[in-house]
């Protein structure tokens, strides 16, 4: 009888149409949970391309620290998943390795940048997958593929051995079938598990002023389950983007500056254009953006401290058709996710049941214990078809 690992490899081979995996661990062994790893995270014995064409193609000799801890816990590292080039975008496009397709509808975008990880979990090709989240790159594909994405605070999971995008914002996260599994895999990668909060009736609020810009289907689905929740006044939504992108543009360009000068032809067109725009960022603009980001972080965390958690849709629209995906729409992808990178919150995206196309629901809190407890309760209530109150 074939082992679980052999069966997993067979399933992955059978779903090559998804383009979720870029490398497979053909010699994988073990009886533990099967985990896929985003290809900007080092796995011993496999190259790390990070979705691009500049890094050495030799297999890595060491695991990233988060991978080492998973391996030590008995997990089977089944392979590396595709991503948007250098994790610099929120779609499932990749000009080098091919676009990842959404298992819920192959004609639709799978979200990014952790596209392959979300698609692999949604298609049942692994028990969980690692992603990274700079402005929403775990939660956006989780929402589009109808799985759970968990972005813990930045300090929760070590980032040694992870190819960076923006050092001030990057976070390692997990994609999984449910909240309990996502939290469990994060626990395996930290020094000690989070002490779970006691179950009680949480106080949950919604920043209703932020809902402007949602499409009708997303708004209807969200209001159906959240209309009884109180309002909460977070800092203006439009303040977060300039701060986050001001930090991102300078830091990401500094990481790529040498390659931009010596091998620009190896970039895909979209990323080359992004880096050309980022080249205008200066130390002074970066310092100003960091000051504003830290101010917004303090203000947001003060407001979050007045409730247990806040709820918000993950993305303002459902997964678009890949063939019709205008730039104006792509610019809105991270509008509701990046504020919680700025605030360094613990935040889940969980799928809303009963919708025609996948819609994600974010649950954000200051601390992990509360975020996990509220996410478990919300997930349970939604599956019991209860409104949240």
HUJO-V91853 format. One record per residue. SS is DSSP state (hx for helix, st for strand, lp for the rest). NEAR is the number of other C-alpha atoms within 10 Angstrom. Layout:
SS|NEAR + SS|NEAR
//
This chain:
lp|5 + lp|8 + lp|11 + hx|15 + hx|23 + hx|16 + hx|13 + hx|18 + hx|20 + hx|13 + hx|15 + hx|23 + hx|13 + hx|11 + lp|16 + hx|13 + hx|13 + hx|20 + lp|20 + lp|35 + st|28 + st|20 + st|18 + st|17 + lp|18 + lp|11 + lp|9 + lp|14 + lp|17 + lp|14 + lp|11 + lp|16 + lp|19 + st|22 + st|27 + st|32 + st|26 + st|32 + lp|33 + lp|29 + st|28 + lp|28 + lp|28 + st|17 + lp|14 + lp|20 + lp|21 + lp|26 + lp|24 + lp|24 + lp|25 + lp|22 + lp|17 + lp|15 + lp|12 + lp|10 + lp|11 + lp|11 + lp|13 + st|16 + lp|12 + lp|14 + lp|20 + lp|21 + hx|20 + hx|24 + hx|28 + hx|17 + hx|18 + hx|23 + hx|19 + hx|12 + lp|14 + lp|15 + lp|22 + st|23 + st|26 + st|28 + st|25 + st|30 + st|30 + lp|34 + lp|39 + lp|30 + hx|26 + hx|23 + hx|29 + lp|22 + lp|26 + lp|27 + lp|29 + lp|27 + lp|24 + lp|22 + lp|15 + lp|14 + lp|18 + lp|17 + lp|22 + lp|33 + st|25 + st|31 + lp|24 + lp|18 + st|15 + st|14 + st|15 + st|23 + st|29 + lp|37 + lp|35 + lp|33 + lp|34 + lp|39 + hx|37 + hx|35 + hx|37 + hx|42 + hx|34 + hx|30 + hx|25 + hx|24 + lp|18 + lp|15 + lp|26 + lp|26 + lp|22 + st|27 + st|31 + st|30 + st|33 + st|33 + st|29 + lp|29 + lp|30 + lp|32 + lp|33 + lp|33 + hx|38 + hx|32 + hx|35 + hx|37 + hx|30 + hx|33 + hx|33 + lp|27 + lp|26 + st|31 + st|36 + st|31 + st|33 + lp|28 + lp|23 + lp|20 + lp|11 + lp|21 + lp|20 + lp|18 + lp|19 + lp|14 + lp|18 + st|24 + lp|22 + lp|22 + lp|24 + lp|24 + lp|15 + lp|16 + lp|21 + lp|22 + st|29 + st|27 + st|27 + st|32 + st|37 + st|29 + lp|22 + lp|19 + hx|24 + hx|15 + hx|16 + hx|24 + hx|26 + hx|14 + hx|23 + hx|23 + hx|17 + hx|20 + hx|22 + lp|17 + lp|11 + lp|9 + lp|14 + lp|16 + lp|9 + lp|12 + lp|13 + lp|9 + lp|11 + lp|9 + lp|10 + lp|15 + lp|14 + st|23 + st|22 + st|22 + lp|18 + hx|17 + hx|12 + hx|18 + hx|17 + lp|9 + lp|12 + lp|17 + lp|13 + hx|11 + hx|15 + hx|25 + hx|16 + hx|13 + hx|18 + hx|20 + hx|14 + hx|13 + hx|17 + hx|18 + lp|15 + lp|13 + lp|19 + st|14 + st|14 + lp|17 + lp|14 + lp|18 + lp|16 + lp|11 + hx|15 + hx|11 + hx|13 + hx|24 + hx|18 + hx|13 + hx|23 + hx|24 + hx|18 + hx|22 + hx|27 + hx|26 + hx|23 + hx|24 + hx|23 + hx|20 + hx|22 + hx|17 + hx|15 + hx|16 + hx|14 + hx|11 + hx|14 + hx|18 + hx|9 + hx|9 + lp|11 + hx|17 + hx|12 + hx|14 + lp|20 + lp|15 + hx|11 + hx|15 + hx|20 + hx|15 + hx|12 + hx|15 + hx|21 + hx|13 + hx|13 + hx|19 + lp|17 + lp|11 + lp|17 + lp|15 + hx|11 + hx|10 + hx|16 + hx|20 + hx|14 + hx|14 + hx|21 + hx|19 + hx|14 + hx|19 + hx|25 + hx|15 + hx|14 + hx|21 + hx|20 + hx|14 + hx|14 + hx|21 + hx|18 + hx|13 + hx|15 + hx|23 + lp|12 + lp|12 + lp|15 + lp|20 + st|25 + st|24 + st|23 + st|22 + st|27 + lp|29 + lp|28 + lp|24 + lp|23 + lp|22 + lp|25 + lp|19 + st|14 + lp|18 + lp|9 + lp|11 + lp|14 + lp|10 + hx|8 + hx|8 + hx|12 + hx|15 + lp|11 + lp|16 + lp|23 + lp|21 + lp|20 + lp|22 + lp|26 + hx|22 + hx|25 + hx|24 + hx|26 + hx|25 + lp|24 + lp|25 + lp|24 + st|24 + st|28 + st|32 + st|34 + st|30 + st|26 + lp|23 + lp|16 + lp|12 + lp|12 + lp|8 + lp|20 + lp|22 + lp|30 + st|32 + st|25 + st|26 + st|26 + st|30 + st|29 + lp|25 + lp|20 + hx|22 + hx|18 + hx|21 + hx|26 + hx|26 + hx|20 + hx|26 + hx|26 + hx|17 + hx|18 + hx|22 + hx|20 + hx|13 + hx|14 + hx|16 + hx|12 + lp|9 + lp|12 + lp|12 + lp|15 + lp|15 + lp|15
//
